[in-house]
C-alpha cells in the first residue's frame, strides 16, 4: 500500500500543480448544492486559457464536475469520501447507464456516438465504485463525468488507484477529499468524434484529519505507468 500512496503534506500545492496542467478558471460557479464535495467548501481554482470558454459547473448526486465545452470532457471531478459512504457503496451492484448530459447544450455535449468503436474506454473520473446509492451511481455514468481513456490505463492503473483510495479511507476510518481529472499536454491532441483525448490523467487525495495527501499522474496510454 505504501508503494501506491506516497504521502505529501501540502494538499493545496498538489492541487495547483496538477490542475494547471489541464483545466480552466471557474468563476462564479454555482456549486451551492454540492459544497460538501470540496475541502472547506471551496472548489479548485484552476487556470488554462485554452480551456476557459464554455465551462459548465455541474452538481451531481455524490460528486461535482466542471465540464468543458472545448474538450467535451470534465476538467475535474470532486468527491468527499467517507467510510460510511464506501460501506454503503459495497451493497449495490454495478448497473451501467452511460448517458449524455442534458444540462450541457447539445452543441457542446459529448455523445455516445463519439466513443463508438473509438478504441478508448469511457473512463469515469468520479468512479462508480464510490457511489453509495442508485441515484449517485446513475449520475456517475453521465458522459460529463467521462474522458476517453486507454483500456490498460482505465482497467488496470486507474482501477487499482481507485480501489487503493477506497481501502485507505475504510482502513484509516477517516474521510478524504478527492480531485480527479485529465491533462492535455500536447499541441496536437487526438480526438474521438468531437471529444479530445487527454494525454494524462491525475488524482489527488487529501485526508484533512491526518494532514496527509497523495498525488498520482499517469500517461493515458497502454504503458501501465503511473507516478
Secondary structure, 3 states (H helix, E strand, C coil): CCCCCCEECCHHHHHHHHHCCCCCCCCCCCCCCCHHHCHHHCCCCCCCHHHCCCEEEEEECCEEEEEECCCCEEEEEEEEECHHHHHHHCCCCCCCCCECCCCCCHHHCCCHHHHCCCCEEEEECCCHHHCCCHHHHHHHCEHHHEEEEEHHHHHHHHHHHHHHHHHHHHHHCCCEEEEEEEECCCCCCCEECCEECCCEEEEEEEECCCCEEEEEEEECCCCCCCC
